Amino acid sequence: MPLVTTRELVTRAAADHSAVAAFNIITLEHAEAVISGAESLAAPVVLQVSENAVKFRYGRLHPLARAAVALAERAAVPVALHLDHVQSDDLLRQAADAGFSSVMYDAARLPYAENLAATRAAADWARSQGLWIEAELGEVGGKNGVPPLDAHAPGARTDPAEARAFVADSGVDALAVAIGSAHAMTERTATLDHGLLKSLATAVDVPLVLHGSSGVRDDELTAAVAGGIVKVNVGTALNIAMTGAIREFLAAHPEAVDSRKYLSVGRDAMAEAARRIIGLLGR
């Protein structure tokens, strides 16, 4: 099946009142596992490569991206490729020729006016390249080891009036909103503000995205999709599954040295984690 675009998958999900799962990949095993999980449910999926993942891969985007494209083109389900949490303009400009159909430009750390200006410039460039662009308003937090903001701290949640103006003035195609989740959560204890989500869904006319979904319980996640979330980002849940499975395998088999033995166990665990999450979203 040919590689599809993120725009196509998100548009389809919005029309169906469902959400598309978007998983952050770091290794080839991550990508294989996500596609396997999606294929088991005959569901579309987005593979995401973050700026942090690129840094881990010695700053080289193309090797992992090309592997993801090759897997997507051979998948039995529609797969799109998304460049996630990009702060570097240089990396942003590598997206178009690396197989990505979309990018999340992350200037949410900046004051509102600076975030808007930087995002507007990124959106103008992305549109000239035919790329779908996502941005963030408010602060989901929890990236790079920095604790998330307190739920009531200024700027911790996305303001609906600001969101309406930001979307109109920046020209973005989707908006990641801060409604109570946080990146890199290893326990599923996040409580989402569904009243705020309802106000945001009314205020803006572009798809809404939930980041930090690994820390959200199943019931909270399905309620978020019912409330207007159309793209659900997941990363840490895969890493928890992989690490736990490998740790258990090596504890049971201390003599193991063939990396294929434990990587296959980790890959299977990630595939099951992906399958479970995709199954929640309605497709």
Summary of the structure (lengths in Angstrom):
residues: 283
radius of gyration: 17.9
end to end distance: 18.1
largest distance: 59.4
contacts: 1023
relative contact order: 0.16
helix: 49%
strand: 16%
